[in-house]
Every structure is written in structure tokens, then in C-alpha cells.
Amino acid sequence: MSNDAAKTYRAGVITASDKGSQGQREDVSGSVLKEILEANGYSVVSYCVLPDDKDQLAGEMMRLADNDLCDIIFTTGGTGFSPRDITPEATLSVADRLVPGISEAMRFYSMTITKRAMLSRGTSVIRARTLIINLPGSPKAVRESLGYIIGELGHGLAILRSDANECAR
């Protein structure tokens, strides 16, 4: 997909971080995510840092999707094994449909870099007409994961958003 076509897609970025939400840690992963999206022509219309709280994370995803504020939402953080890592559970709680191939592709690619990628619990789903993708919490992993999938997302969004002209490309 060309950068020009991607500009029509509105993106939301949600960082799950207890310390980040309290101002005790800089949100580097969310900033990297926003930078990559904008460099690829996406319009980042929503950006927030929330605590690792299932209800707050799910609530923000629902707000963005149900009010048709974003075509795609990315989360970063909360996908590991820590007891506070609940981003996948929050994401699954708002899902209308699952999109396992995206998360499988990211893990597959990341496994070529580090075997620890198998420990990622990130998921991808659709709610209404919005695609939601969980990314890891490290800036390096965000660059690798998003870099691997971003070129194909436009086609999926065109189908989800029913843009027949983009689907024909």
C-alpha cells in the first residue's frame, strides 16, 4: 500500500504501563509506534498511556471503536507473563472477531530474532469496523513487529472499512 493510501486511516495508540500512566516512566514504545505510523502515512488521532487495568484498557478500545474514531488501534505493553500484563485479556474482552494471523506473523518474524518472542501473548481482533493489534512493550520489539506487518495492513483495512477502490489495488 502506498503512503498516500495509508493517510486515510486513523490510528489510535494505547500504551499499557502502570508507571507510565503515573508519570514515573517515559512512554518510549508508544512514541516509537506513533513515529512509525506517521512515517507510513497513518494519522494518529488518539494517543494515551493507561495503567495495566483491564477495564480501563477495554473501555478505551471500545470508545475508539464504537464511536468510529479509529480505523486501527495499536496497543503496546502488557503482553508478557507478569501478573499485571493483561492487555490481551482486555483486547479479547472487546473482540467481535479474532484475527490470529497478524499476531502469528509478528511472533514468527520475531522468532528469527529471539526465541523469547514465543513468550508474547499479544493478540489481534476486530471490533465493529476497527482492527486492534497488541504489540510488545519494548521499543525494539515495536519496531521489529510493526515493521514486519505494516505493509499489509492497508489491504486488510480497506476490506474491513469497505473501500472497494483500495481492495482492487
N, C-alpha and C positions, 0 to 999 in steps of 0.2 A: 504494500500500500504506500502511496506517495505521502510525503509530509503534508501536502495541500489537502488531501482527502482526510487525513487524521485530524486536521484543525477543527472539523465539525464535531468532534467527540469531546464531551465534557467529562473530566475526570475528578474523582474525589480521592483524597489521601487521608487515611486514618492511621495514626501511629498508636500502638498499644504499649504503654510504658507508664508504670506507677511513678517512677522518679521523674520521667519527662513531663508528666502531667502536673507534677508539683513544682516544676521549675528547678529540680535538683540535677538534671542531666539535659544536655543539648540533644535535640532530635536530629541526629545526623542522617539516619536512614530515611526518614521522611523527606528531608531536604534533598538527598540524592535522588529519591524517587521522583519528586517534583521536577528536579532539573532534567532527568532523563525524559520524562513525559513531555515537558515543554520543548525540549530539543527535537522531539519526534512529532511535534505539531499538535499535541493534545492541549486543551485548555483546562488548566487546573482551577476548578471553580470552588472547591471546598478542600480545606486542609485543617486537620485538628489533631491534637495529642490528647488521648484519653487514658485513664487508668486501666489496668488489666481487670476490667469488670465486665462480665458477660452482658448484663442488662444495658449498660451504657454503650458498649460497642454495638450490640444488636440494635439498640434504639437509633444510633446514628446511621447505621446501614439502612434501616427501614425508612428513616426520614429522607435520606438522599434518594433512595429508590422509589418509594411510594409517592413522593412529590415530583418525580421525574426531574430531579435536579442534576443527576449524573447519568451518563451512558455507561460508565465503568467506574468501579470503586476498587482501589487498592488498599490493602492493609499491610502494615509492616510491624513485625514483632508479635510475640505471644504464640509462636508456633512450635516451641520446644517442649521439653519434658518437665519444666518447673511446675509446681502446683498452681502458680499464678498464670501460666500460659494457657489461656482459654479462648484465644481468637478463633481457632477452627470451630469450637463448640458454639460460639456466638454466631459465626457465619452460617453454620448448618442450621441453627435455630430460625434463621430468616429465609432459608432457601425454598424456592418453588421447585427448582430443578438442579441437579448436580451436573458439573462439567469436569469430570475427573481427568480428562486428557491434558488439560492445561497444567495442573499440579504434577501429574505424572511426568510430563515433558520437562518441567523445571527440575524435578528430582533426578530424572535420567541424566540430563545435562550436568547438573551439579555433581553427580556421582563420578563423572570423568575428572573432576577437580579434587573432590574429597569424599571419602567413603562416609563421612559423617552426615552427608546430605540425606542418607536413609533415615535419619532421625527427625527430619522435618515432618510436621503433621499438617502443614498447610493444605487448604482445600480451595476449590473454585466452584462457584454456584451462580445461578441466575435467580434474581428476584424481580418479578414484573418484567420490565424490559431493560434491566440493568445487570451487567456482569460484575461479579465480585470476586476478586482474586487475593488470596493471602500470600504475602511474600515474607521471607525470613526477616529477622531484625538487624542483621549486620549490614553496613553499607556495602561491603564487598559482595555479600550474597545477593543483595538487591540488584547491584549492577549486573552480576552474572545471570541471575534468574530472569530479570526483566529484559535484559539484552537478548536473551535466547528466544523469548516469546513475542516481543513487541511487534515484530514484522508481520505476524499472522493475526494479530488481534483485530485489525481493521476489518478483515473479511468476516470474522465472527460477529463483530458489532454491526456491520452492515446488514447481515441476515437478521440478527436479533432486533435491530431497530427498523427493519423492513425497508431498507434503502435499496431498491431493486437496481438502480444505476450502479451503485458501488459493487453489488454482488456480481454483476456481469463482467467486471474487470478481471 
